[in-house]
């Protein structure tokens, strides 16, 4: 008997194939792949925001790496939030791929409550070696029609993004300074992160809230620069600095502290810190840090 003809591709499937093909052909970085895909997700799903979120399981954070906002919901790009407070971790734990009742199906996320998110769909981004990169998700403040087919669509895009991460190694651009921020205040970490992210010379690759995690974070992320607070729980900044010198001797350390204790500042410099900055007086943190880094100070002066 004659073989049955394959069903004709829908307009959505044809558009999806064309977009993925074009992105894979032209994308030379993770950003070049992610941005057009997020725009297409917003169009195809009709949801207000599409996000590629990068998760740092060790630091317990989720960073909104790339965001496409097209409606009332405005998710800030680059913001870093506690992983345990996200909708994403709840969706993974409960096996919920798509819902138009976030408060009922995925309760407990303070961020979702503040943003008023009602509809949500997501897919994990897992690289070729099985590493968990983060989440691809889309959301709206209204009740929009999402289902398993919507979730399957995001899974296709998630695989494309995972391949982009594998191809690029997701490293910073040539010449960028890889930064880890260590401060027990989430607010201070966010302020420093935003200040550095606005300057293309820096890329924040990790954050820790306790001195005990400083050496591991700098080693894991191959940090070029550590912004270090001195007053932290468990292990203070001076202890963390001394330990770091044994693990990552090439990481430049800039202490950013609110302390007026000159003796502490002198100890930090004696232990190898490149400089001590007063966080209360640092309005432009990127320029302040660049001014004390040898590899950037020439460019700053110019």
PyMOL commands that set and color helices and strands:
alter all, ss='L'
color gray80, all
select helices_A, chain A and resi 11-26+30-45+83-85+87-94+102-105+110-115+148-168+186-197+211-220+237-247+262-270+285-291+294-301
alter helices_A, ss='H'
color red, helices_A
select strands_A, chain A and resi 49-56+61-69+80-82+98-99+119-126+132-140+177-182+202-208+225-228+252-257+275-278
alter strands_A, ss='S'
color yellow, strands_A
deselect
rebuild
show_as cartoon
